[in-house]
Amino acid sequence: MSMEFATKVAEKRGYPEFKASSGWLTRFKERNNLSQHKLYDGSADVPEATVYSWKERLGSIIPGYEMQDIWNMDETDCFYRALLDKSLSEKAKKSKGGKKLTERLTVAFFVSATGERRKPVVIGKYANARCLKNINKDDLYSSQQKAWMTSDILHKLLSQLNISFKAQNRSILLFMDSAGCHPYDLKGRYSNIKLVFFPVNCTSKLKPLDLGIIQNFKVHYRKLLLRHVITLPTDHNCATDIAKTLEVLQAIRWMGTAWSKVENDTIIKCFAAARVSNTFSEAVIVSTVSGEEDPFADLDVLFCL
């Protein structure tokens, strides 16, 4: 609801003298326990019957595995140079932006129901990027022409993960979605990893990483990018010019830092919300972290570039 909308409603109801103010609107929302929400996140299209059936099936899938051995894997795209499309400035001062930067990387995550995690693996376009020269890329970077996850890259990652767990004498249950780059024929190929695939088109309600973990990671990454922009000398026309200078290697380092900043409690709650674990009560599950934080929060300095 906006102030203009509230004023028009009042006029139509016979109160032409009423003018809504920001203070009135704030108090109105507080009195009626209203808050802003995103209307479309994909969850509205999820068949409830499928979700219910899946949660019933979990009871026969999970037994025999400790919580630390129940994992989720997923990847997401990251426009690693993209800045916010809003800023703060003096009212009389015109803010200058720039063309939205759409260079993308894909980031793959492996995380357990207890918060244990592997380093994120980044997939970029170039196999021999200059900034990655003399860097051991085996466990942190893969390349693909469009910076997408592929079945070959996934097999490589799962093989490395399997070697690691075999050395620890651990067997894990790994939940994945049914994306095209996650082929079913990978099942049974790893001695210490049992793959389980979520139902199609239901991951927005069933996958822990989709329930707030990835979003939380992106908030932390965006904070690191903004800190970088605002602490550099201001001899650029706009913040976008600074972001354009960001190299893939620095972005990878920030992604590692951002991933480490995602709290274990956030991860545990998201697994509980997906009913993959029963660590939390129903009341706690409802308060699962959404990740919709303000990237400007706790920044020491704010100014318009």
CORSUL-V334120 format. One record per residue. N is the residue number from 1. RES is the residue in one letter. SS is DSSP state (~ for helix, > for strand, _ for the rest). OMEGA is omega in radians with two decimals (none if undefined). Layout:
N/RES/SS/OMEGA  N/RES/SS/OMEGA
//
This chain:
1/M/_/3.09  2/S/_/3.11  3/M/~/3.14  4/E/~/-3.14  5/F/~/-3.14  6/A/~/3.13  7/T/~/3.14  8/K/~/3.10  9/V/~/3.13  10/A/~/3.12  11/E/~/-3.13  12/K/~/-3.13  13/R/_/3.02  14/G/_/3.10  15/Y/_/-3.06  16/P/_/-3.10  17/E/_/-3.09  18/F/_/3.06  19/K/_/-3.13  20/A/_/3.06  21/S/_/3.13  22/S/~/3.11  23/G/~/3.10  24/W/~/-3.11  25/L/~/3.12  26/T/~/-3.13  27/R/~/3.11  28/F/~/-3.14  29/K/~/3.11  30/E/~/-3.13  31/R/~/-3.06  32/N/_/3.09  33/N/_/-3.12  34/L/_/3.06  35/S/_/-3.11  36/Q/_/3.14  37/H/_/3.03  38/K/_/-3.05  39/L/_/-3.10  40/Y/_/3.05  41/D/_/3.13  42/G/_/-3.06  43/S/~/-3.12  44/A/~/-3.11  45/D/~/-3.09  46/V/_/3.11  47/P/_/-3.09  48/E/~/-3.14  49/A/~/3.13  50/T/~/3.13  51/V/~/-3.14  52/Y/~/-3.13  53/S/~/3.14  54/W/~/-3.12  55/K/~/3.03  56/E/~/-3.13  57/R/~/-3.10  58/L/~/-3.13  59/G/~/3.12  60/S/~/-3.11  61/I/~/-2.97  62/I/_/-3.09  63/P/_/-3.11  64/G/_/3.13  65/Y/_/3.01  66/E/_/-3.10  67/M/~/-3.13  68/Q/~/-3.14  69/D/~/3.06  70/I/>/-2.99  71/W/>/3.04  72/N/>/3.09  73/M/>/3.03  74/D/>/3.06  75/E/>/3.12  76/T/>/3.05  77/D/>/3.14  78/C/>/3.05  79/F/>/-2.84  80/Y/_/3.09  81/R/_/-3.02  82/A/_/3.10  83/L/_/3.04  84/L/_/3.10  85/D/_/3.08  86/K/_/3.14  87/S/_/3.06  88/L/_/3.09  89/S/_/3.07  90/E/_/-3.06  91/K/_/-3.07  92/A/_/-3.07  93/K/_/-3.12  94/K/_/3.12  95/S/_/3.14  96/K/_/3.09  97/G/_/3.13  98/G/_/3.13  99/K/_/-3.14  100/K/_/-3.10  101/L/_/-3.00  102/T/_/3.06  103/E/_/-3.02  104/R/>/2.95  105/L/>/3.00  106/T/>/-3.11  107/V/>/-3.13  108/A/>/-3.08  109/F/>/2.98  110/F/>/-3.07  111/V/>/-3.10  112/S/>/-3.11  113/A/_/3.11  114/T/_/3.11  115/G/_/3.06  116/E/_/-3.08  117/R/>/3.01  118/R/_/3.08  119/K/_/3.10  120/P/_/3.09  121/V/>/-3.08  122/V/>/3.10  123/I/>/3.13  124/G/>/-3.08  125/K/_/-2.91  126/Y/_/-3.14  127/A/_/-3.07  128/N/_/3.10  129/A/_/-3.05  130/R/~/-3.11  131/C/~/-3.14  132/L/~/3.13  133/K/_/3.14  134/N/_/3.08  135/I/_/3.08  136/N/_/-3.01  137/K/_/-2.98  138/D/_/-3.02  139/D/_/-3.13  140/L/_/-3.05  141/Y/>/3.00  142/S/>/-3.10  143/S/>/3.08  144/Q/_/-2.97  145/Q/_/-3.13  146/K/_/-3.13  147/A/_/3.11  148/W/_/2.97  149/M/_/3.06  150/T/_/3.12  151/S/~/3.13  152/D/~/3.12  153/I/~/3.14  154/L/~/3.12  155/H/~/3.11  156/K/~/-3.13  157/L/~/-3.14  158/L/~/3.10  159/S/~/3.10  160/Q/~/3.13  161/L/~/-3.14  162/N/~/3.10  163/I/~/-3.12  164/S/~/-3.11  165/F/~/3.08  166/K/~/3.11  167/A/~/3.13  168/Q/_/-3.08  169/N/_/3.14  170/R/_/3.01  171/S/_/-3.05  172/I/>/3.02  173/L/>/-3.06  174/L/>/3.11  175/F/>/3.12  176/M/>/3.05  177/D/_/-3.04  178/S/_/3.11  179/A/_/-3.12  180/G/_/3.14  181/C/_/3.08  182/H/_/-3.03  183/P/_/-3.14  184/Y/~/-3.08  185/D/~/3.02  186/L/~/3.14  187/K/_/3.06  188/G/_/-3.09  189/R/_/-3.06  190/Y/_/-3.01  191/S/_/-3.03  192/N/_/3.10  193/I/>/3.02  194/K/>/-3.12  195/L/>/3.05  196/V/>/-3.07  197/F/>/3.06  198/F/_/3.04  199/P/_/-3.13  200/V/_/3.04  201/N/_/-3.14  202/C/_/-2.98  203/T/~/-3.14  204/S/~/3.09  205/K/~/-2.99  206/L/~/-3.01  207/K/_/-3.12  208/P/~/-3.12  209/L/~/3.13  210/D/~/-3.05  211/L/~/3.06  212/G/_/-3.06  213/I/~/-3.13  214/I/~/3.13  215/Q/~/3.11  216/N/~/3.06  217/F/~/-3.10  218/K/~/3.08  219/V/~/3.13  220/H/~/3.10  221/Y/~/-3.13  222/R/~/3.09  223/K/~/3.14  224/L/~/3.11  225/L/~/-3.14  226/L/~/3.09  227/R/~/3.13  228/H/~/-3.08  229/V/~/-3.02  230/I/~/-3.14  231/T/~/3.10  232/L/_/3.10  233/P/_/-3.04  234/T/_/3.13  235/D/_/3.07  236/H/_/3.13  237/N/_/3.14  238/C/_/-3.11  239/A/~/-3.14  240/T/~/3.13  241/D/~/3.11  242/I/~/-3.12  243/A/~/-3.13  244/K/_/-3.10  245/T/_/-3.10  246/L/_/3.13  247/E/_/-3.09  248/V/~/-3.11  249/L/~/3.12  250/Q/~/3.11  251/A/~/3.12  252/I/~/3.12  253/R/~/3.11  254/W/~/3.12  255/M/~/3.07  256/G/~/3.12  257/T/~/-3.13  258/A/~/3.13  259/W/~/3.13  260/S/~/-3.14  261/K/~/3.06  262/V/_/-3.01  263/E/_/3.09  264/N/~/-3.12  265/D/~/3.10  266/T/~/-3.13  267/I/~/-3.11  268/I/~/3.13  269/K/~/-3.13  270/C/~/3.05  271/F/~/3.12  272/A/~/3.12  273/A/~/3.10  274/A/_/-3.12  275/R/_/3.08  276/V/_/3.05  277/S/_/3.13  278/N/_/-3.06  279/T/_/-3.04  280/F/_/3.07  281/S/_/-3.14  282/E/~/-3.11  283/A/~/-3.13  284/V/~/-3.13  285/I/~/-3.11  286/V/~/-3.07  287/S/_/3.14  288/T/_/-3.13  289/V/_/3.13  290/S/_/-3.13  291/G/_/-3.10  292/E/_/3.11  293/E/_/3.06  294/D/_/-3.13  295/P/_/3.12  296/F/_/-3.07  297/A/_/3.09  298/D/_/3.00  299/L/_/-3.07  300/D/_/-3.07  301/V/_/3.07  302/L/_/3.01  303/F/_/-3.10  304/C/_/3.11  305/L/_/none
//
